[in-house]
Amino acid sequence: MSTLAPLRLLREPWNTSEGNQSNATVGAGGGWCQGLDIPNELFLALGLVSLVENLLVVAAILKNRNLHSPTYYFICCLAVSDMLVSISNLAEMLFVLLLEHGVLVMRPSIVRHMDNVIDMLICSSVVSSLSFLGVIAVDRYITIFYALRYHSIMTLQRAVVTMASVWLASTVSSTILITYYHSHTILLCLIGFFLFMLVLMLVLYIHMFALARHHLHSISSHQKPPTAHRGGSLKGAVTLTILLGVFFVCWGPFFFHLILIVTCPTNPFCTCFFSYFNLFLILIICNSVIDPLIYAFRSQELRRTLREVVLCSW
């Protein structure tokens, strides 16, 4: 897959010359350093599947008034972010294919401008997707541990402010990233943001899982659970476990790639890892495909509404 300006530089670090990179790859030895030849059709297929899935989730939430709550608004925003990941991927792929086949002829200055627009959309969707994963985790934590006060803590006004803040921060940060993509400081900020989200979700997961274990122990001991509203703690912990696992598997390799760019751009083994950049992009797109499946199949109300949307029973 051909990638545009900043993503191309992430795949081939700017401080590694072509000759040194080639020699390092050979030095690391073996065909595994050749990377994977992923066809463009796979990117297109995954992008389309993700787009349709997330569009259905958004339609279901908008259709069902029972889903008009902060929790599902956050899920809707995550679906929109994942849709933007798919749209930006499809737009980039279409743009590159049209240029390569001579169907689209543009001046270099216009091409560069289009590059920046698409890259900003990609970066903004990535940052917002990561942010809403964290917001959803916090929201579920409040739902379990502060259920009686949830509606006073997470009011509609606060939810709107949270969503607006995430979108604004994503747009500003993506603009800065595209403008200063040569800077290691920008990459370090992006890596730090990922690690923060990972630690946040991990801490919440451990706490929620501990509560679920205590709840199951209370049941097995024929004791009355501490509070009735914590009956969904096990389901919440399992859901967060799935989300955390998917998050780490799909996003981890890409951010590890960024860490290696900063720490060892000329190391032979790091160079071999760089050659699998397209695979890391596929994993990110797969995350956009998997997220709607998790929410749809673990929420009965959303699953029922999705069925109605698919069957066109408006």
Backbone hydrogen bonds in HBPLUS format (Angstrom, degrees):
<---DONOR---> <-ACCEPTOR-->    atom                        ^
c    i                          cat <-CA-CA->   ^        H-A-AA   ^      H-
h    n   atom  resd res      DA  || num        DHA   H-A  angle D-A-AA Bond
n    s   type  num  typ     dist DA aas  dist angle  dist       angle   num
A0008-ARG N   A0004-LEU O   2.79 MM   4  5.63 150.0  1.88 161.1 166.3     1
A0008-ARG N   A0005-ALA O   3.10 MM   3  5.26 123.3  2.44 102.8 117.1     2
A0009-LEU N   A0005-ALA O   3.15 MM   4  6.46 152.6  2.23 153.8 161.5     3
A0010-LEU N   A0006-PRO O   2.98 MM   4  6.30 138.8  2.15 143.0 155.1     4
A0011-ARG N   A0007-LEU O   3.06 MM   4  6.28 141.9  2.21 138.4 147.9     5
A0012-GLU N   A0008-ARG O   2.94 MM   4  6.19 150.6  2.02 144.9 153.2     6
A0016-THR N   A0013-PRO O   3.18 MM   3  5.64 151.5  2.27 119.0 119.0     7
A0021-GLN N   A0017-SER O   2.89 MM   4  6.04 158.1  1.94 151.4 158.2     8
A0022-SER N   A0018-GLU O   2.97 MM   4  6.11 157.1  2.02 145.0 150.8     9
A0023-ASN N   A0019-GLY O   2.94 MM   4  6.18 166.2  1.96 153.8 157.3    10
A0024-ALA N   A0020-ASN O   2.79 MM   4  5.89 154.8  1.85 145.8 153.5    11
A0025-THR N   A0021-GLN O   2.93 MM   4  6.08 151.7  2.01 142.8 150.3    12
A0026-VAL N   A0022-SER O   3.02 MM   4  6.32 160.3  2.06 150.0 154.7    13
A0027-GLY N   A0023-ASN O   2.75 MM   4  5.90 153.1  1.82 144.7 153.6    14
A0028-ALA N   A0024-ALA O   2.85 MM   4  6.07 148.9  1.95 144.9 152.2    15
A0029-GLY N   A0025-THR O   3.21 MM   4  6.50 127.8  2.50 130.6 143.9    16
A0029-GLY N   A0026-VAL O   2.88 MM   3  4.87 131.5  2.12  94.6 109.4    17
A0034-GLN N   A0031-GLY O   2.91 MM   3  5.38 163.7  1.93 117.6 121.9    18
A0042-LEU N   A0039-PRO O   3.14 MM   3  5.63 139.8  2.31 108.3 117.5    19
A0044-LEU N   A0040-ASN O   3.03 MM   4  6.36 160.6  2.07 153.4 159.1    20
A0045-ALA N   A0041-GLU O   2.83 MM   4  5.99 159.3  1.87 147.2 152.8    21
A0046-LEU N   A0042-LEU O   2.99 MM   4  6.09 173.7  1.99 152.5 154.3    22
A0047-GLY N   A0043-PHE O   2.96 MM   4  5.99 155.4  2.02 143.0 150.7    23
A0048-LEU N   A0044-LEU O   2.97 MM   4  6.16 154.7  2.03 147.4 153.5    24
A0049-VAL N   A0045-ALA O   2.98 MM   4  6.23 163.5  2.01 153.1 157.6    25
A0050-SER N   A0046-LEU O   2.92 MM   4  6.05 167.7  1.94 151.5 155.0    26
A0051-LEU N   A0047-GLY O   2.96 MM   4  6.06 154.5  2.03 141.1 148.6    27
A0052-VAL N   A0048-LEU O   2.99 MM   4  6.21 163.0  2.02 152.5 155.7    28
A0053-GLU N   A0049-VAL O   2.97 MM   4  6.15 168.5  1.98 154.4 157.9    29
A0054-ASN N   A0050-SER O   3.00 MM   4  6.07 174.8  2.01 154.0 155.7    30
A0055-LEU N   A0051-LEU O   3.00 MM   4  5.98 147.0  2.11 139.5 149.2    31
A0056-LEU N   A0052-VAL O   3.01 MM   4  6.21 148.8  2.11 146.6 154.1    32
A0057-VAL N   A0053-GLU O   3.08 MM   4  6.46 151.7  2.16 146.8 154.7    33
A0058-VAL N   A0054-ASN O   3.02 MM   4  6.25 163.6  2.05 148.6 152.2    34
A0059-ALA N   A0055-LEU O   2.96 MM   4  6.13 160.0  2.00 144.1 150.1    35
A0060-ALA N   A0056-LEU O   2.86 MM   4  6.03 155.0  1.92 147.3 154.0    36
A0061-ILE N   A0057-VAL O   3.04 MM   4  6.27 161.8  2.07 152.4 156.4    37
A0062-LEU N   A0058-VAL O   3.01 MM   4  6.20 159.5  2.06 150.5 156.3    38
A0063-LYS N   A0059-ALA O   2.94 MM   4  6.02 143.3  2.08 141.8 151.9    39
A0064-ASN N   A0060-ALA O   3.09 MM   4  6.19 164.1  2.11 153.8 155.8    40
A0067-LEU N   A0064-ASN O   3.04 MM   3  5.54 156.6  2.10 111.1 118.4    41
A0068-HIS N   A0065-ARG O   3.09 MM   3  5.16 164.8  2.11 109.1 111.4    42
A0069-SER N   A0067-LEU O   2.96 MM   2  5.62 131.8  2.20 104.7  90.5    43
A0073-TYR N   A0069-SER O   2.87 MM   4  6.06 145.2  1.99 155.0 166.2    44
A0074-PHE N   A0070-PRO O   2.95 MM   4  6.17 152.6  2.03 151.4 156.7    45
A0075-ILE N   A0071-THR O   3.15 MM   4  6.50 151.5  2.23 139.1 147.2    46
A0076-CYS N   A0072-TYR O   2.81 MM   4  5.94 149.9  1.90 138.6 147.1    47
A0077-CYS N   A0073-TYR O   2.90 MM   4  6.19 152.0  1.97 144.0 151.1    48
A0078-LEU N   A0074-PHE O   2.93 MM   4  6.24 152.4  2.00 145.6 153.2    49
A0079-ALA N   A0075-ILE O   2.92 MM   4  6.20 153.0  1.99 145.2 152.8    50
A0080-VAL N   A0076-CYS O   2.89 MM   4  6.22 150.5  1.98 146.3 154.7    51
A0081-SER N   A0077-CYS O   2.87 MM   4  6.15 155.4  1.93 147.3 154.0    52
A0082-ASP N   A0078-LEU O   2.87 MM   4  6.16 159.3  1.91 150.4 155.9    53
A0083-MET N   A0079-ALA O   2.80 MM   4  6.03 143.4  1.93 140.7 151.8    54
A0084-LEU N   A0080-VAL O   2.91 MM   4  6.23 148.3  2.01 145.6 153.7    55
A0085-VAL N   A0081-SER O   2.97 MM   4  6.36 146.1  2.09 143.7 153.5    56
A0086-SER N   A0082-ASP O   3.06 MM   4  6.36 156.9  2.11 144.4 149.7    57
A0087-ILE N   A0083-MET O   2.74 MM   4  6.01 164.7  1.76 154.2 159.0    58
A0088-SER N   A0084-LEU O   2.80 MM   4  5.78 165.5  1.82 145.8 150.5    59
A0089-ASN N   A0085-VAL O   3.03 MM   4  6.11 151.5  2.11 138.1 146.4    60
A0090-LEU N   A0086-SER O   2.85 MM   4  6.08 162.6  1.88 153.0 157.8    61
A0091-ALA N   A0087-ILE O   2.75 MM   4  5.91 158.6  1.80 150.6 157.3    62
A0092-GLU N   A0088-SER O   2.89 MM   4  5.97 159.0  1.93 143.0 148.8    63
A0093-MET N   A0089-ASN O   2.93 MM   4  6.11 165.9  1.95 149.2 153.4    64
A0094-LEU N   A0090-LEU O   2.88 MM   4  6.01 167.5  1.89 151.1 154.8    65
A0095-PHE N   A0091-ALA O   2.88 MM   4  5.92 160.7  1.92 146.2 152.2    66
A0096-VAL N   A0092-GLU O   2.92 MM   4  6.11 163.2  1.95 153.4 157.3    67
A0097-LEU N   A0093-MET O   2.94 MM   4  6.12 165.1  1.97 152.2 156.5    68
A0098-LEU N   A0094-LEU O   2.95 MM   4  6.07 161.8  1.98 151.0 155.8    69
A0099-LEU N   A0095-PHE O   3.12 MM   4  6.29 152.5  2.20 142.0 149.3    70
A0100-GLU N   A0096-VAL O   2.86 MM   4  6.06 160.7  1.90 152.3 158.0    71
A0101-HIS N   A0097-LEU O   3.01 MM   4  6.11 152.1  2.09 147.4 153.6    72
A0103-VAL N   A0098-LEU O   2.98 MM   5  5.07 123.4  2.31 151.0 158.9    73
A0104-LEU N   A0098-LEU O   3.13 MM   6  5.19 166.4  2.15 121.1 119.9    74
A0102-GLY N   A0099-LEU O   3.24 MM   3  5.17 160.0  2.28 100.9 106.6    75
A0110-ILE N   A0107-ARG O   2.96 MM   3  5.35 122.8  2.30 109.4 123.5    76
A0111-VAL N   A0107-ARG O   3.01 MM   4  6.34 157.6  2.07 155.9 163.1    77
A0112-ARG N   A0108-PRO O   2.96 MM   4  6.18 160.2  2.00 150.3 154.7    78
A0113-HIS N   A0109-SER O   3.06 MM   4  6.28 150.9  2.14 138.1 146.2    79
A0114-MET N   A0110-ILE O   2.87 MM   4  6.15 157.9  1.92 151.2 156.8    80
A0115-ASP N   A0111-VAL O   2.83 MM   4  6.09 151.8  1.90 147.5 156.2    81
A0116-ASN N   A0112-ARG O   3.01 MM   4  6.30 159.8  2.05 148.6 152.3    82
A0117-VAL N   A0113-HIS O   3.03 MM   4  6.32 157.1  2.09 148.5 154.7    83
A0118-ILE N   A0114-MET O   2.96 MM   4  6.14 172.0  1.97 156.7 158.1    84
A0119-ASP N   A0115-ASP O   2.86 MM   4  5.98 164.3  1.89 153.6 158.9    85
A0120-MET N   A0116-ASN O   2.88 MM   4  5.94 151.5  1.96 143.0 150.5    86
A0121-LEU N   A0117-VAL O   3.05 MM   4  6.29 151.2  2.14 143.5 151.2    87
A0122-ILE N   A0118-ILE O   2.89 MM   4  6.20 153.6  1.96 149.0 156.6    88
A0123-CYS N   A0119-ASP O   2.89 MM   4  6.10 171.8  1.90 153.3 154.8    89
A0124-SER N   A0120-MET O   2.87 MM   4  5.90 159.9  1.91 144.7 151.0    90
A0125-SER N   A0121-LEU O   3.00 MM   4  6.06 158.1  2.05 143.5 149.2    91
A0126-VAL N   A0122-ILE O   2.99 MM   4  6.20 153.1  2.06 148.7 156.5    92
A0127-VAL N   A0123-CYS O   2.98 MM   4  6.17 170.2  1.99 154.5 156.4    93
A0128-SER N   A0124-SER O   2.96 MM   4  6.03 163.5  1.99 147.0 152.3    94
A0129-SER N   A0125-SER O   2.92 MM   4  5.88 151.1  2.01 138.0 146.1    95
A0130-LEU N   A0126-VAL O   3.06 MM   4  6.30 164.0  2.08 151.3 154.8    96
A0131-SER N   A0127-VAL O   2.93 MM   4  6.10 156.3  1.99 145.8 153.2    97
A0132-PHE N   A0128-SER O   2.91 MM   4  6.08 163.6  1.94 152.0 154.9    98
A0133-LEU N   A0129-SER O   3.13 MM   4  6.31 144.4  2.27 142.4 151.7    99
A0134-GLY N   A0130-LEU O   3.23 MM   4  6.58 152.9  2.31 144.1 150.4   100
A0135-VAL N   A0131-SER O   2.89 MM   4  6.24 153.5  1.96 146.7 155.2   101
A0136-ILE N   A0132-PHE O   2.87 MM   4  5.93 161.8  1.91 144.5 148.6   102
A0137-ALA N   A0133-LEU O   3.12 MM   4  6.31 153.1  2.20 139.4 146.6   103
A0138-VAL N   A0134-GLY O   3.01 MM   4  6.30 159.2  2.06 150.9 155.8   104
A0139-ASP N   A0135-VAL O   2.86 MM   4  6.08 158.4  1.91 150.1 156.7   105
A0140-ARG N   A0136-ILE O   2.94 MM   4  6.15 157.3  1.99 149.1 154.2   106
A0141-TYR N   A0137-ALA O   3.00 MM   4  6.19 146.2  2.12 141.6 151.4   107
A0142-ILE N   A0138-VAL O   2.96 MM   4  6.28 158.1  2.01 152.6 157.4   108
A0143-THR N   A0139-ASP O   2.96 MM   4  6.18 151.6  2.04 142.8 151.4   109
A0144-ILE N   A0140-ARG O   3.12 MM   4  6.30 147.7  2.22 142.8 148.9   110
A0145-PHE N   A0141-TYR O   2.95 MM   4  6.09 176.3  1.96 159.8 161.1   111
A0146-TYR N   A0142-ILE O   2.83 MM   4  5.08 147.1  1.94 134.7 141.9   112
A0149-ARG N   A0146-TYR O   3.05 MM   3  5.38 136.4  2.25 105.8 118.1   113
A0150-TYR N   A0146-TYR O   2.80 MM   4  5.64 102.3  2.41 144.8 165.2   114
A0150-TYR N   A0147-ALA O   3.25 MM   3  4.91 161.4  2.29  96.8 102.2   115
A0152-SER N   A0149-ARG O   3.07 MM   3  5.38 134.4  2.29 105.8 118.7   116
A0153-ILE N   A0149-ARG O   2.89 MM   4  6.10 141.3  2.04 153.5 165.9   117
A0153-ILE N   A0150-TYR O   3.09 MM   3  5.07 125.0  2.40  94.4 109.1   118
A0154-MET N   A0150-TYR O   2.71 MM   4  5.75 165.1  1.73 165.2 167.2   119
A0159-ALA N   A0155-THR O   2.93 MM   4  6.20 153.3  2.00 149.3 157.5   120
A0160-VAL N   A0156-LEU O   2.92 MM   4  6.16 157.3  1.98 148.9 154.3   121
A0161-VAL N   A0157-GLN O   2.98 MM   4  6.24 159.8  2.02 148.2 153.8   122
A0162-THR N   A0158-ARG O   2.87 MM   4  6.03 156.4  1.92 145.4 152.1   123
A0163-MET N   A0159-ALA O   2.91 MM   4  6.17 163.9  1.93 151.9 155.7   124
A0164-ALA N   A0160-VAL O   2.89 MM   4  6.06 167.0  1.91 152.7 156.7   125
A0165-SER N   A0161-VAL O   2.88 MM   4  5.97 153.3  1.95 144.8 152.5   126
A0166-VAL N   A0162-THR O   3.00 MM   4  6.23 155.8  2.06 149.0 155.0   127
A0167-TRP N   A0163-MET O   3.08 MM   4  6.34 166.5  2.10 153.2 156.3   128
A0168-LEU N   A0164-ALA O   2.95 MM   4  6.08 160.0  1.99 147.6 153.5   129
A0169-ALA N   A0165-SER O   2.85 MM   4  5.93 167.6  1.87 149.7 153.7   130
A0170-SER N   A0166-VAL O   2.88 MM   4  5.96 153.9  1.95 146.3 153.9   131
A0171-THR N   A0167-TRP O   3.03 MM   4  6.19 156.8  2.08 143.9 149.6   132
A0172-VAL N   A0168-LEU O   2.98 MM   4  6.22 166.9  1.99 155.8 159.2   133
A0173-SER N   A0169-ALA O   2.90 MM   4  5.92 167.4  1.91 148.3 152.6   134
A0174-SER N   A0170-SER O   2.97 MM   4  5.96 154.8  2.04 141.2 148.3   135
A0175-THR N   A0171-THR O   3.08 MM   4  6.22 151.3  2.16 141.6 149.1   136
A0176-ILE N   A0172-VAL O   3.03 MM   4  6.34 157.7  2.08 150.4 156.3   137
A0177-LEU N   A0173-SER O   2.87 MM   4  6.07 155.0  1.94 145.5 152.9   138
A0178-ILE N   A0174-SER O   2.97 MM   4  6.15 160.4  2.01 148.0 152.0   139
A0179-THR N   A0175-THR O   3.04 MM   4  6.17 151.5  2.12 142.6 150.8   140
A0180-TYR N   A0176-ILE O   2.92 MM   4  6.03 156.8  1.98 152.0 157.2   141
A0183-SER N   A0180-TYR O   3.08 MM   3  5.74 161.5  2.11 121.6 127.0   142
A0188-LEU N   A0184-HIS O   2.85 MM   4  6.12 156.4  1.90 152.8 159.8   143
A0189-CYS N   A0185-THR O   2.94 MM   4  6.19 149.8  2.04 144.5 152.3   144
A0190-LEU N   A0186-ILE O   3.00 MM   4  6.30 155.4  2.07 147.6 154.2   145
A0191-ILE N   A0187-LEU O   2.85 MM   4  6.11 158.2  1.90 151.6 157.7   146
A0192-GLY N   A0188-LEU O   2.80 MM   4  5.94 158.5  1.84 145.2 151.7   147
A0193-PHE N   A0189-CYS O   2.92 MM   4  6.10 149.1  2.01 143.1 151.2   148
A0194-PHE N   A0190-LEU O   3.11 MM   4  6.39 156.3  2.16 145.0 150.5   149
A0195-LEU N   A0191-ILE O   2.95 MM   4  6.24 165.3  1.97 155.4 159.1   150
A0196-PHE N   A0192-GLY O   2.89 MM   4  6.04 153.3  1.96 145.1 152.7   151
A0197-MET N   A0193-PHE O   3.05 MM   4  6.31 161.2  2.08 148.6 152.8   152
A0198-LEU N   A0194-PHE O   2.88 MM   4  6.15 156.7  1.94 151.2 158.5   153
A0199-VAL N   A0195-LEU O   2.87 MM   4  6.06 166.1  1.89 152.7 155.7   154
A0200-LEU N   A0196-PHE O   2.86 MM   4  5.99 162.1  1.90 150.3 156.1   155
A0201-MET N   A0197-MET O   2.99 MM   4  6.11 169.9  2.00 149.6 151.9   156
A0202-LEU N   A0198-LEU O   2.92 MM   4  6.02 150.9  2.00 143.2 152.3   157
A0203-VAL N   A0199-VAL O   2.86 MM   4  6.03 163.5  1.88 155.3 158.3   158
A0204-LEU N   A0200-LEU O   3.08 MM   4  6.29 166.6  2.09 150.7 154.6   159
A0205-TYR N   A0201-MET O   2.87 MM   4  5.94 152.9  1.94 141.6 149.9   160
A0206-ILE N   A0202-LEU O   2.95 MM   4  6.17 162.4  1.98 151.5 155.1   161
A0207-HIS N   A0203-VAL O   3.08 MM   4  6.30 164.0  2.11 150.5 154.6   162
A0208-MET N   A0204-LEU O   2.89 MM   4  6.03 164.3  1.91 151.9 156.7   163
A0209-PHE N   A0205-TYR O   2.78 MM   4  5.86 158.3  1.83 151.6 158.2   164
A0210-ALA N   A0206-ILE O   2.93 MM   4  6.07 152.7  2.01 142.7 150.0   165
A0211-LEU N   A0207-HIS O   3.08 MM   4  6.35 153.3  2.15 143.8 150.6   166
A0212-ALA N   A0208-MET O   2.93 MM   4  6.20 156.1  1.98 146.9 153.7   167
A0213-ARG N   A0209-PHE O   2.88 MM   4  6.11 154.2  1.95 147.9 154.8   168
A0214-HIS N   A0210-ALA O   3.00 MM   4  6.23 154.7  2.07 143.7 150.5   169
A0215-HIS N   A0211-LEU O   2.88 MM   4  6.13 151.0  1.97 146.8 155.2   170
A0216-LEU N   A0212-ALA O   2.97 MM   4  6.25 159.3  2.02 149.1 153.5   171
A0217-HIS N   A0213-ARG O   2.94 MM   4  6.13 152.8  2.02 144.9 152.9   172
A0218-SER N   A0214-HIS O   2.97 MM   4  6.20 146.7  2.08 142.4 150.9   173
A0219-ILE N   A0215-HIS O   3.12 MM   4  6.45 150.5  2.22 145.1 152.6   174
A0220-SER N   A0216-LEU O   2.92 MM   4  6.17 167.3  1.93 153.6 156.8   175
A0221-SER N   A0217-HIS O   3.03 MM   4  6.10 135.8  2.23 137.8 148.8   176
A0223-GLN N   A0218-SER O   2.80 MM   5  5.03 158.6  1.85 172.5 165.0   177
A0222-HIS N   A0219-ILE O   2.96 MM   3  5.06 160.2  2.00 112.0 115.1   178
A0230-ARG N   A0227-THR O   3.28 MM   3  5.82 164.3  2.31 111.7 116.4   179
A0231-GLY N   A0228-ALA O   3.14 MM   3  5.79 151.6  2.23 124.5 124.5   180
A0233-SER N   A0230-ARG O   3.04 MM   3  5.30 160.9  2.08 118.1 118.6   181
A0236-GLY N   A0232-GLY O   2.96 MM   4  6.17 160.2  2.00 152.3 158.4   182
A0237-ALA N   A0233-SER O   2.85 MM   4  6.04 154.3  1.92 147.5 154.4   183
A0238-VAL N   A0234-LEU O   2.88 MM   4  6.13 160.9  1.92 153.9 159.0   184
A0239-THR N   A0235-LYS O   2.91 MM   4  6.06 164.0  1.94 149.5 154.2   185
A0240-LEU N   A0236-GLY O   2.95 MM   4  6.10 161.3  1.98 145.0 150.4   186
A0241-THR N   A0237-ALA O   2.85 MM   4  6.02 144.3  1.97 141.3 151.8   187
A0242-ILE N   A0238-VAL O   2.95 MM   4  6.28 158.0  2.00 152.2 156.8   188
A0243-LEU N   A0239-THR O   2.91 MM   4  6.19 165.5  1.93 152.7 156.9   189
A0244-LEU N   A0240-LEU O   2.80 MM   4  5.91 156.9  1.85 144.8 151.3   190
A0245-GLY N   A0241-THR O   2.89 MM   4  6.09 159.9  1.93 149.0 154.4   191
A0246-VAL N   A0242-ILE O   2.89 MM   4  6.09 168.5  1.90 156.6 159.7   192
A0247-PHE N   A0243-LEU O   2.80 MM   4  5.86 157.2  1.85 145.0 152.6   193
A0248-PHE N   A0244-LEU O   2.94 MM   4  6.11 161.6  1.97 148.2 152.1   194
A0249-VAL N   A0245-GLY O   2.99 MM   4  6.14 169.6  2.00 153.0 156.1   195
A0250-CYS N   A0246-VAL O   2.91 MM   4  5.87 165.5  1.93 151.3 155.8   196
A0251-TRP N   A0247-PHE O   2.96 MM   4  5.76 158.0  2.01 143.8 150.4   197
A0252-GLY N   A0248-PHE O   2.81 MM   4  4.93 142.1  1.95 125.8 137.0   198
A0255-PHE N   A0251-TRP O   3.20 MM   4  6.48 166.3  2.22 161.7 165.4   199
A0256-PHE N   A0252-GLY O   2.84 MM   4  5.99 149.0  1.93 155.6 165.7   200
A0257-HIS N   A0253-PRO O   2.92 MM   4  6.04 143.6  2.05 138.4 148.1   201
A0258-LEU N   A0254-PHE O   3.10 MM   4  6.54 144.8  2.23 139.0 148.1   202
A0259-ILE N   A0255-PHE O   2.97 MM   4  6.25 151.1  2.05 140.8 148.5   203
A0260-LEU N   A0256-PHE O   2.98 MM   4  6.26 154.5  2.04 147.2 153.3   204
A0261-ILE N   A0257-HIS O   3.04 MM   4  6.34 145.0  2.17 142.7 152.4   205
A0262-VAL N   A0258-LEU O   3.22 MM   4  6.54 149.2  2.32 145.0 151.7   206
A0263-THR N   A0259-ILE O   2.94 MM   4  6.15 156.6  1.99 149.6 156.8   207
A0264-CYS N   A0260-LEU O   2.81 MM   4  5.26 157.3  1.86 135.2 143.0   208
A0267-ASN N   A0264-CYS O   3.37 MM   3  5.37 155.3  2.44 102.5 109.5   209
A0271-THR N   A0267-ASN O   2.88 MM   4  6.10 155.1  1.94 156.0 163.7   210
A0272-CYS N   A0268-PRO O   3.05 MM   4  6.37 146.9  2.16 142.3 150.7   211
A0273-PHE N   A0269-PHE O   3.13 MM   4  6.43 151.2  2.22 140.1 147.4   212
A0274-PHE N   A0270-CYS O   2.95 MM   4  6.31 144.8  2.08 146.1 156.2   213
A0275-SER N   A0272-CYS O   3.15 MM   3  5.37 135.7  2.36  99.8 111.2   214
A0276-TYR N   A0273-PHE O   3.17 MM   3  5.77 167.0  2.19 116.5 120.5   215
A0277-PHE N   A0274-PHE O   3.16 MM   3  5.60 141.7  2.31 126.9 124.3   216
A0279-LEU N   A0276-TYR O   2.99 MM   3  5.36 127.6  2.27 106.7 120.3   217
A0280-PHE N   A0276-TYR O   3.28 MM   4  6.73 147.5  2.39 147.2 156.4   218
A0280-PHE N   A0277-PHE O   3.02 MM   3  5.13 119.5  2.40  97.6 112.6   219
A0281-LEU N   A0277-PHE O   3.07 MM   4  6.48 148.6  2.17 148.9 157.8   220
A0282-ILE N   A0278-ASN O   3.01 MM   4  6.30 149.5  2.11 142.5 150.7   221
A0283-LEU N   A0279-LEU O   3.03 MM   4  6.37 151.7  2.11 145.7 152.8   222
A0284-ILE N   A0280-PHE O   3.12 MM   4  6.43 151.0  2.21 143.2 150.3   223
A0285-ILE N   A0281-LEU O   3.06 MM   4  6.38 158.2  2.11 149.1 154.5   224
A0286-CYS N   A0282-ILE O   2.82 MM   4  6.09 149.7  1.91 146.4 156.1   225
A0287-ASN N   A0283-LEU O   2.99 MM   4  6.30 139.5  2.15 141.9 151.9   226
A0287-ASN N   A0284-ILE O   3.17 MM   3  5.15 125.6  2.48  92.4 105.9   227
A0288-SER N   A0285-ILE O   3.01 MM   3  5.16 123.2  2.34  98.3 112.5   228
A0289-VAL N   A0285-ILE O   3.16 MM   4  6.58 131.1  2.41 137.2 150.8   229
A0289-VAL N   A0286-CYS O   2.99 MM   3  4.88 129.7  2.25  92.1 106.5   230
A0290-ILE N   A0286-CYS O   2.85 MM   4  6.12 150.2  1.94 151.3 159.4   231
A0291-ASP N   A0287-ASN O   3.04 MM   4  6.04 166.5  2.05 151.2 153.6   232
A0293-LEU N   A0290-ILE O   2.99 MM   3  5.26 119.6  2.36 107.2 122.9   233
A0294-ILE N   A0290-ILE O   3.10 MM   4  6.43 152.0  2.18 157.1 165.7   234
A0295-TYR N   A0291-ASP O   3.19 MM   4  6.52 165.8  2.21 158.5 160.6   235
A0296-ALA N   A0292-PRO O   2.83 MM   4  5.86 161.6  1.86 150.0 156.1   236
A0297-PHE N   A0293-LEU O   3.04 MM   4  5.93 167.0  2.05 145.2 148.7   237
A0298-ARG N   A0294-ILE O   3.17 MM   4  6.03 133.8  2.39 138.9 149.3   238
A0303-ARG N   A0299-SER O   2.80 MM   4  5.94 153.1  1.87 150.4 159.2   239
A0304-ARG N   A0300-GLN O   2.88 MM   4  6.07 157.4  1.93 148.8 154.1   240
A0305-THR N   A0301-GLU O   3.06 MM   4  6.28 158.7  2.11 143.7 149.5   241
A0306-LEU N   A0302-LEU O   2.86 MM   4  5.99 153.3  1.93 145.7 153.3   242
A0307-ARG N   A0303-ARG O   3.05 MM   4  6.28 150.0  2.14 142.7 150.3   243
A0308-GLU N   A0304-ARG O   3.09 MM   4  6.46 149.9  2.19 142.2 150.2   244
A0309-VAL N   A0305-THR O   2.86 MM   4  6.16 153.2  1.94 148.9 156.6   245
A0310-VAL N   A0306-LEU O   2.88 MM   4  6.12 162.4  1.91 151.0 155.2   246
A0311-LEU N   A0307-ARG O   3.01 MM   4  6.14 153.8  2.08 143.1 150.3   247
A0313-SER N   A0308-GLU O   2.92 MM   5  5.21 159.6  1.97 153.0 154.1   248
A0312-CYS N   A0309-VAL O   3.04 MM   3  4.92 155.1  2.10  99.2 106.4   249
